[in-house]
Amino acid sequence: MSLTLTLTLTLTLTLTLILILGEVCTMINKKYVEFLPSMRGAEELVTQVEGLASNIDQLKAHIENEVQRDLNVAGAEFTELKQQLERDTLVLSVLKKLQEFDTAVKEFHSALLEEQYVAAAQQLEKARSSLRTLESRKGFELKVLKALGKELVVQTQNIIYHLWQEWQKLIVWKLPPSKGAVVLSELHLHTVPAQDKDTAVPPMQAVLQALAVLGELHYKLKDFGHFLLQYILKPLILHPSLEPVSEEQPDVFILRFRSQELALDEASPMEVFDKIKLVFEVLQKCLLNVALEQPGEGRVTLAELLGELIWEELSDCLIHNCLVKSIPTNSSKLEQYKEVIKSTEEFEKALKKMQFLKEDTTALLKYACNVNSHFANKKCQDVIMAARSLMTSEIHNTVKITPDSSVALPELPDPGSGDHLKMHRASPLHSGLVNLGSESRLSPLTLSLPTCRISSSVQQLVQLAYHTLLEATASTDLCCLQLFNCVRDVFQLFCEVVPTYHRETLQKLPQLAAIHHNNCMYIAHHLLTLGHQFRYSSAGVLSSVAVTFVDLVPGFRRLGVECFLAQMRVQKGEILERLSSARNFSNMDDEENYRAANKAIKQVLHQLRRLGMVWQDVLPVNVYCKAMGTLLNTALAEIVTRIVALEDISAEDADRLYSLCRTMVEEGPQVFTPLLEEDKNKKYQEEVPVYVQNWMTFKELMIILQANLQEIVDQWADGKGPLAKEFSAAEVKSLIRALFQNTERRAAALAKIK
């Protein structure tokens, strides 16, 4: 069974394979039959391609051998022809430009002969353009271009000369023989063509347009503007007596001056503006209204061009010589200045209407509207100049200041009241006693400056400061602060100018040093309350800031004291120098030595008397007495020192030394003469011990010179007597040894001096 099944399966598989192989063979046969024609066609195609490749190789060889050579020759010929074409084109363009140049020059000559200046100028510019194009050709230079350039320059100068001749005919200046005779200046404008002449373009416009085309108008207008400023406009500003006068004739406008006999020293801005406007109106009518074609700018009027050239200088002159002088010097006149501002605005509008100014030009109006700042600047400048003039004036011109002096100074306002300052003749401190409580009272002269002499210039300087601050209270906040700082600057300037400017006289002249001392103390006295007096004077900025001058007080006091002390040192040096010639007060029994010592004493007293006279009625009494006391004390101390240092004093020496000392004691107090009234000086002469520190020492020395040993011991009184208060034990012992011989009595006396 299994065998049969196996055979069956095998047979089946065999039959299947046979069938498959049959189908495959059939398909292969079919494909071969179809492939064979294709293969044959491909073989034929290959044969054709090989023939074509052979032809290509032949053609390539032909191109490389024959055609390429022909192409190279053709390319070289093309390049040469191209270069030739470029050269011919360049030559053609150059010839064309040369033709244009020649034509332009010929037409220029023709137009110039017919006095057609605009056409001539345009043709000349065409010629210049052609020449400029020729000169720009690089690598193509012609010798003829240099000749053409020279010809162009000649013809340019030729037409400029003709235009200048026409300009001189149209605009004629008749200038004065000297700068001082400006009233003789005249300007003649022949800018209106005569009635019998029929011209398409007025001569003036033709000349100006031709100058504009040539680029020469700027230079001509600049010259015209210079003459207009120097001989017309500036004289009208600087000389109030001059008045412009215009005269119109058939073919000419004449502008000249007329001098007013009764003229003010300074003309108001309104008057000056009217005069300037009159001049420009005449110029506008016959000259400045000409419209021109300006290269690169289009159509402009002559007024615009002239304005650009001269307005800056004209406005500066108007500001510095007209508006500056019209600025008020008093704040009360600021309201009236509105008329000047209005007039300035109208003046600028008039010039803009004439096209002399551009619409955005407002230099004059800005300056006029800023009057508050200019007022403050001018006021400060005037104050500084006045103050400096006072500082450099003579110091010796003095006025007497007393505690009850009446000075026109502002009254101290009531704080918080808001009342303005008022001028009065007496200080409120002088009206009577000041009540400080139920019983305590102060004298009306408390805190007052003592009687002395100060420079009248310093008094005026302080009054200037008061009046400037008073002006500040009525001004705007900005002006107020500026004036306040100006017053501070004045006082600071004093500290720098006066000691420098008057240095030599302050060093040499004792009286001027004393006056300068008083001046500084007088200023310091007012500075203590100067700021407070004005702080509450208004509701302005001064009430909200630290308005004070107190910080300047120490500097002024130091300035005065240092100057006076320097003079005191000079006087002390002279006293000591004179006493140095006294030969140390030794050997007074020698007549020559005694005469030298006596001469030195007399010279010292003479110097003190001279100082007493020059300082009399100048220094305050207390300062006078202290100064004279200090100098007298210097002399006495030097004499005491010299005598105490002597090792041997004979009886005759002692008598003569006593005589010299008595001269000092008798005549010394007489140098104290602070007041002009002699009877009033006795009080201060009696008070000499108060001001002379060594006065009692000197008198004790005189006692020793005339006393015996016992009297000296009694004066010592065991170190408790008057002698012990003035001399030390060593000094007393030295005097005893010099005056007395070495005896037991002297030894006993020396033993008691301890």
NORHUUR-V568024 format. One record per helix or strand of 2 or more residues. SS is the DSSP state (a for helix, b for strand). FROM is the first residue (numbers start at 1). TO is the last residue. If there is no record, write none. Layout:
ss->(SS	SS)
from->(FROM	FROM)
to->(TO	TO)
This chain:
ss->(a	a	a	b	a	b	a	a	b	b	a	b	b	a	a	a	a	a	b	b	b	a	b	b	b	a	a	a	a	a	a	a	a	a	a	a	a	a	a	a	a)
from->(2	117	143	171	179	186	203	217	242	252	269	291	298	302	331	335	363	371	398	409	423	428	434	441	452	456	477	503	510	541	550	591	621	651	678	688	695	709	722	729	744)
to->(113	135	170	174	184	189	214	238	249	259	288	294	301	326	333	353	369	391	401	410	424	430	435	442	455	473	501	508	535	543	585	614	644	671	686	691	706	716	726	739	752)
